[in-house]
Amino acid sequence: MSSITSFFSSFLPTIQAEAPAEEKPADVVKESEEEGKEEEKEEEEEEEEPEDSHPALRDECQNSAKCAPLLKHFEHCQEKVQAGEGFKGEDCVEEMCTCRFHMMHCAEECAAPKLFAQLK
């Protein structure tokens, strides 16, 4: 049996259990607890980050009169395909890519000045 064990141990590493950790003296434990409490107080005192207004501005711009018409072509294509009026194999992927790209570009152009005005 030992020959089989030695055979496998030559391919697989042997893992040894770690020795039990030494206990720290009481004064070291108190110091580390005090340091932890000080760090917690410092973290609480730090200001919270303000809420990101960019997603709200972007959504507002997507629904604006300037950017919303860019998606009408894609929505029209989807309605046509779902109603079975499209040609065989039509899936509106081209419309989705181009219209979404232009709409997102429009929304970012609209939201950027508003966002940077808030940062001043």
C-alpha positions in Angstrom: 0.0 0.0 0.0 2.8 2.4 0.7 4.2 1.9 -2.8 0.9 3.2 -4.2 1.0 6.1 -1.9 4.5 7.0 -2.8 3.7 6.7 -6.5 0.8 9.1 -6.3 2.7 11.5 -4.0 5.4 11.8 -6.6 2.8 13.4 -8.9 0.6 15.3 -6.4 1.9 17.7 -3.8 1.3 16.9 -0.2 -0.5 19.5 1.9 0.3 19.9 5.5 -2.0 21.5 8.1 -0.9 24.8 9.5 0.3 25.2 13.0 -2.1 26.8 15.4 -1.8 30.6 15.5 -0.2 32.1 18.5 -2.5 34.2 20.6 -1.7 37.9 20.8 -1.2 39.6 24.1 -4.2 41.6 25.5 -2.5 45.0 25.0 -1.8 44.3 21.3 -5.5 43.3 20.8 -6.7 46.5 22.5 -4.4 48.7 20.3 -5.7 47.0 17.1 -9.3 47.4 18.2 -8.7 51.1 18.9 -7.1 51.6 15.5 -10.1 49.9 13.8 -12.5 52.2 15.7 -10.5 55.3 14.5 -10.6 54.1 10.9 -14.4 53.6 11.1 -14.9 57.2 12.5 -12.8 58.6 9.7 -14.8 56.7 7.1 -18.1 58.0 8.6 -16.8 61.6 8.5 -16.0 61.4 4.8 -18.6 63.0 2.6 -20.9 60.7 0.6 -20.5 61.0 -3.1 -23.3 62.9 -4.8 -25.8 60.9 -6.9 -24.8 60.6 -10.6 -27.2 62.7 -12.6 -25.9 61.5 -16.0 -28.3 58.6 -16.5 -31.3 60.9 -15.7 -30.0 63.6 -18.1 -29.4 61.0 -20.8 -32.9 59.5 -20.5 -34.4 63.0 -20.6 -32.5 63.7 -23.8 -33.4 60.4 -25.4 -37.1 61.3 -25.0 -36.6 64.9 -26.3 -38.0 66.1 -29.6 -34.5 66.2 -31.0 -33.5 62.5 -30.4 -36.7 60.5 -30.2 -37.4 60.5 -33.9 -34.2 58.6 -34.5 -35.8 55.5 -33.1 -39.0 55.7 -35.0 -37.5 54.0 -38.0 -36.4 51.0 -35.9 -39.7 50.8 -34.0 -41.5 50.9 -37.4 -39.3 48.0 -38.7 -40.0 46.0 -35.6 -43.8 46.5 -35.8 -43.7 45.5 -39.5 -41.7 42.3 -38.8 -43.8 41.3 -35.8 -47.0 41.8 -37.9 -45.6 39.5 -40.6 -45.4 42.2 -43.2 -41.6 42.2 -43.6 -39.8 40.2 -46.2 -38.6 36.6 -45.3 -35.7 36.7 -42.8 -36.0 40.4 -42.0 -34.8 41.0 -38.4 -34.2 44.8 -38.1 -30.6 44.3 -37.0 -29.3 47.0 -39.3 -31.9 49.5 -38.2 -31.1 48.6 -34.5 -27.4 49.2 -34.9 -27.6 52.5 -36.9 -30.6 54.0 -35.2 -29.5 53.1 -31.6 -26.0 54.4 -32.4 -27.3 57.8 -33.7 -29.8 58.1 -30.9 -27.2 57.4 -28.2 -24.9 59.9 -29.9 -27.7 62.5 -30.0 -28.5 61.9 -26.3 -24.9 62.2 -25.2 -24.5 65.4 -27.2 -27.6 66.8 -25.5 -26.7 65.7 -22.0 -23.0 66.7 -22.0 -23.5 70.5 -21.7 -26.1 70.0 -19.0 -23.9 67.6 -17.0 -20.8 69.9 -17.2 -23.0 72.9 -16.2 -23.8 71.0 -13.0 -20.2 70.4 -12.2 -19.3 74.0 -12.0 
